């Protein structure tokens, strides 16, 4: 799979796990900010730096999703394999 396809599949899995993924421009914040998971008003939100390279986006989102139980969700084999790696 191409990196963009992998990223889209990871975002679909996040949605199934009730995690909203938003891409934001961190350059305008004026402070050093990293992509990551947070809880806003009781909802899980993954904020992604939209300027990250696609491979970085895949790595960061995959690292987050590894922490959640996704065994009951349909995940394409390439994504399941990616998430099983350390």
RAKA-V660878 format. One record per residue. N is the residue number from 1. RES is the residue in three letters. PSI is psi in whole degrees, 0 to 359 (* if undefined). NEAR is the number of other C-alpha atoms within 8 Angstrom. Layout:
BEGIN
((N RES PSI NEAR) (N RES PSI NEAR))
END
This chain:
BEGIN
((1 UNK 149 5) (2 UNK 153 5) (3 UNK 321 9) (4 UNK 321 7) (5 UNK 319 8) (6 UNK 315 11) (7 UNK 317 11) (8 UNK 319 8) (9 UNK 321 10) (10 UNK 321 12) (11 UNK 323 9) (12 UNK 318 8) (13 UNK 317 10) (14 UNK 318 12) (15 UNK 318 10) (16 UNK 329 8) (17 UNK 11 8) (18 UNK 42 7) (19 UNK 119 11) (20 UNK 132 9) (21 UNK 122 11) (22 UNK 139 8) (23 UNK 131 8) (24 UNK 154 8) (25 UNK 104 9) (26 UNK 346 10) (27 UNK 334 5) (28 UNK 357 5) (29 UNK 332 8) (30 UNK 356 5) (31 UNK 161 4) (32 UNK 120 6) (33 UNK 143 6) (34 UNK 152 6) (35 UNK 148 9) (36 UNK 177 10) (37 UNK 139 9) (38 UNK 170 8) (39 UNK 124 8) (40 UNK 117 7) (41 UNK 41 4) (42 UNK 359 5) (43 UNK 141 7) (44 UNK 132 11) (45 UNK 127 12) (46 UNK 116 12) (47 UNK 122 12) (48 UNK 135 13) (49 UNK 116 11) (50 UNK 347 8) (51 UNK 356 6) (52 UNK 147 8) (53 UNK 150 6) (54 UNK 324 9) (55 UNK 325 7) (56 UNK 319 8) (57 UNK 316 11) (58 UNK 313 12) (59 UNK 315 8) (60 UNK 315 10) (61 UNK 321 10) (62 UNK 318 11) (63 UNK 319 9) (64 UNK 312 10) (65 UNK 338 9) (66 UNK 333 9) (67 UNK 350 6) (68 UNK 151 7) (69 UNK 112 6) (70 UNK 17 6) (71 UNK 332 5) (72 UNK 355 5) (73 UNK 146 7) (74 UNK 126 5) (75 UNK 132 7) (76 UNK 148 7) (77 UNK 321 6) (78 UNK 324 7) (79 UNK 319 11) (80 UNK 319 9) (81 UNK 317 8) (82 UNK 318 8) (83 UNK 339 11) (84 UNK 345 7) (85 UNK 152 5) (86 UNK * 3))
END
